[in-house]
Amino acid sequence: MKVVILAGGLGTRLAEETEIIPKPMVEIGDRPLLWHIMKIYAYYGFNDFFIALGYKGDYIKRYFLDYCHLNSSMTINLKNGHIDTHDNKAEDWQIHLMDTGLDTMTGGRIKRLQPWLENETFMVTYGDGVSNVNIKELLKFHKSHKCLATVTAVRPPARFGGLMFKGDLVEEFTEKPQAGEGWINGGFLIFEPEIFDYLKGDDDGLEVALLEKLAGKGQLAAYRHYDFWQCMDTLRDKYRLKELWDSGNPPWRVWN
């Protein structure tokens, strides 16, 4: 089953990093966030990736062009340029690096991939969020509900401490409370090919042009994920992810 990763946005809220590189390539540890996302899917056996490129897509292309060589020993024939690799430690992934336009919206990027995706169920996620969601259980849930789409619903952590009052007194202070009972789209979506009937072109956003319409027709299922999820919208998010990675036991690291 193919996995689409939306990696073409500008990442304006992380401008300190994304003036130089695309947001999915911001490093956590010594690997870009995009690699972390791909490792999650690959752990569950899904390793056929379509990376939807846009802003600074050449950076992502160069990274994967070099990845194989940098993770192996090599012999180079300087005269003819032939390269043999040895002891290759790179992952067994197939990666399609697809140009989907600089200003294309998220739904439009998926629409541009229709020729490669229209014959089977496929997965989609954003290039800026990690989770310990069980992808196989998500797929099982999707198949059991027989909807055109399934979204992973998550409850994001609050960014600030919470106060609960009793009159003018603080009754309770919670340093990092959960953000109420609200659920949001956490990515890690599954689609049936019929969703392409709802997407018309580059100006279609995934949420408005597709998910809202599917919800209105009773064709959008929600897989509630109660455990770890974190996006990387700001520098604070980046530092949080880095702190978790450096702890030696990051919650999204489901692989060995």
Secondary structure, 3 states (H helix, E strand, C coil): CEEEEEECCCCHHHHHHHCCCCHHHCEECCEEHHHHHHHHHHHCCCCEEEEEECCCHHHHHHHHHHHHHHCCEEEECCCCCCEEEECCCCCCCEEEEEECCCCCCHHHHHHHCHHHHCCCCEEEEECCEEECCCHHHHHHHHHHHCCCEEEEEECCECCCCEEEEECCEEEEEECCCECCCCCEECCCEEECHHHHHHCCCCCCCHHHHHHHHHHHCCCEEEEECCCCEEECCCHHHHHHHHHHHHCCCCCCCCCC
